[in-house]
Amino acid sequence: MRQKGKLMVGLIIIILVSNIVYTYISVGLELFVGLLSLLIGLLALWLGKQYDDISLQHQKLKITNEKVAEKLLLMNQKNKDYELLLNSLEGAIFSLDVRNNKIYFTKGAELIYGYSDKAFSQNINLWKELIHSDDYEKVEKYEKQLLQGNSSQVKFRINHPETGEKWLVKRANPLKSSDGTVIKVHGQIIDITKQIKLENELKQLAYHDELTDLPNRKSLDRHIEKALARSKRHNHNFTLMFIDLDDFKNVNDSMGHEAGDFLLKEVVIRIKQSIREEDLISRIGGDEFIVVLEETNLEEIEGIAERILENISLPYLINEQEVTISLSIGISMFPDDGETKETLIDHADKAMYFAKNNGKNNFKIYTSDLNDMEFKKVGHLEKWVEAIQNSKIFSW
């Protein structure tokens, strides 16, 4: 390219010089023409060099631009790949610029919160505004830990504008400057609503009766232990009330299990209507229930037992047939009838069998003379201990 430029300029010079010489030779200006030709030749050489240098720089610049364009293309592709990777991760990835008060969310945030990244950019605190009121203080506590330079993880609920309540877990790590100041926070937010729902369902299966949705024997065992501890700590009464339906098996056998299930559900409704709101009722067997009552006296217990007997004995309409049943109730009270869970269960059990063996459809409060009586049926205490031991073996 450099030689090509010189030849082209040289050719122009020769033509120009020839014309000048031809023009002025007749007037005797040979010397002038020679000097002028020399100057023009030098100028031509300089112009040729400049042309070659510019051409070379142009070529280098072109190559550089091509390389830059190639790098930009590669960087754009990498950015797209990273963006696709971040958007493919579970939940939403976020980056908070503390100094500039800006936040960036991946597309997963729209699925979680119901708002786009643009909405979050316009309102940096939008995600906080959706936090359930009961969990807001907890989240604020963890946010302060982050700004103090500590990593955090917090589980909380939000009110989604369309789908309602959701459970989320937020994991975040702060990024500090050389002076220890938090300048950015990076993290991930994951929707754990399905997980929480599954956990609740498993707990429901583990601690509640499937038919009546009442606490089962395992759940009741825990409740009794806590209630007994409260009674000892605050020095107030604690009562166990065993309820056993009389002749329920006859209804179940003559009318079918569906009828029996319906009857049990109706019985539960009537027992709940007969006791106080704070009292707990549990189904511990096919037709057997326990009611736990705290801070009661003898007069209140007798009144509750009488209401249960009266309400349960009212007729039931099952498959257009009128059905009546009765029940037997045994009662033990802390501390008069025992100071341990096992003792109270055993004494309420004996009182219930006494009521059943003495006319049914009545209640009996435990007295010490019941210890001398023999019952053919296996007591609830033995069944209770066996059931609790089995639940511990198969618990997770």
Secondary structure, DSSP 8 states (H G I E B T S, - for coil): -HHHHHHHHHHHHHHHHHHHHHHHGGGT-HHHHHHHHHHHHHHHHHHHHHHHHHHHHHHHHHHHHHHHHHHHHHHHHHHHHHHHHHHHSSSEEEEEETTTTEEEE-THHHHHHS--HHHHHH-TTHHHHTB-TTTHHHHHHHHHHHHTT--EEEEEEEEETTTEEEEEEEEEEEEE-TTS-EEEEEEEEEE-HHHHHHHHHHHHHHHB-TTT--B-HHHHHHHHHHHHHHHHHHT--EEEEEEEEETHHHHHHHH-HHHHHHHHHHHHHHHHHHS-TT-EEEE-SSSEEEEEEES--HHHHHHHHHHHHHHHTS-EEETTEEE--EEEEEEEEETTT-SSHHHHHHHHHHHHHHHHTTTSS-EEE--GGGGG---SS--HHHHHHHHHHHHHHS--
